[in-house]
Amino acid sequence: GGYNPEGAIKWIEELEIIFEAMGCIKENKTILGVYVLREEANVWWKTVKLRIRVDGIAIVWEIFKREF
């Protein structure tokens, strides 16, 4: 829930381990990643969605990671 670049990298790496273990398809990675966001991270995500969302096009994991 705050500015922590090292923590963010670790969080992404842990999620990608979970994705692999679950056999998560790329279309579901962002959905699962967003699901585990908490507090300030949820506010961040809402702001990002408003800024980059294109109607009818999902925000893929690579874009999520770049923004994160």
C-alpha positions as CSV (number, residue, x, y, z in Angstrom):
1,G,0.0,0.0,0.0
2,G,2.6,2.6,-0.7
3,Y,5.7,3.4,-2.8
4,N,7.9,0.4,-2.4
5,P,9.6,-0.6,-5.7
6,E,11.3,-3.7,-4.2
7,G,8.1,-4.8,-2.7
8,A,6.3,-4.3,-6.0
9,I,8.8,-6.4,-7.9
10,K,8.5,-9.2,-5.3
11,W,4.7,-9.0,-5.4
12,I,4.7,-9.4,-9.2
13,E,7.1,-12.3,-9.1
14,E,5.0,-14.1,-6.5
15,L,1.9,-13.6,-8.6
16,E,3.6,-15.0,-11.6
17,I,4.6,-18.1,-9.7
18,I,0.9,-18.5,-8.7
19,F,-0.2,-18.0,-12.3
20,E,2.2,-20.7,-13.5
21,A,1.1,-23.1,-10.7
22,M,-2.6,-22.5,-11.6
23,G,-2.0,-22.8,-15.3
24,C,-3.6,-19.3,-15.5
25,I,-4.3,-18.2,-19.1
26,K,-3.1,-14.8,-20.0
27,E,-6.6,-13.4,-20.3
28,N,-7.2,-14.1,-16.5
29,K,-3.9,-12.8,-15.1
30,T,-4.9,-9.2,-14.8
31,I,-8.2,-10.3,-13.2
32,L,-6.5,-12.3,-10.6
33,G,-3.8,-9.7,-10.0
34,V,-6.4,-7.0,-9.5
35,Y,-8.4,-9.3,-7.1
36,V,-5.5,-9.4,-4.7
37,L,-4.9,-5.7,-4.6
38,R,-5.6,-4.0,-1.3
39,E,-6.2,-0.5,0.1
40,E,-4.1,2.2,-1.8
41,A,-3.4,-0.3,-4.5
42,N,-7.1,-0.5,-5.4
43,V,-7.3,3.3,-5.6
44,W,-4.2,3.2,-7.9
45,W,-5.8,0.6,-10.1
46,K,-9.1,2.6,-10.5
47,T,-7.0,5.6,-11.6
48,V,-5.0,3.5,-14.1
49,K,-8.1,2.0,-15.6
50,L,-9.6,5.4,-16.2
51,R,-6.4,6.7,-17.8
52,I,-5.6,3.8,-20.1
53,R,-8.8,1.8,-20.7
54,V,-10.2,1.5,-24.2
55,D,-13.8,0.4,-24.4
56,G,-14.1,-3.3,-25.1
57,I,-10.4,-4.0,-24.8
58,A,-9.1,-5.8,-21.7
59,I,-6.0,-4.5,-20.0
60,V,-3.5,-7.4,-20.4
61,W,-1.0,-8.5,-17.7
62,E,2.0,-6.9,-19.5
63,I,0.3,-3.5,-19.5
64,F,-0.7,-4.0,-15.8
65,K,2.9,-4.8,-15.0
66,R,4.3,-1.8,-16.9
67,E,1.9,0.5,-15.1
68,F,2.5,-1.1,-11.7
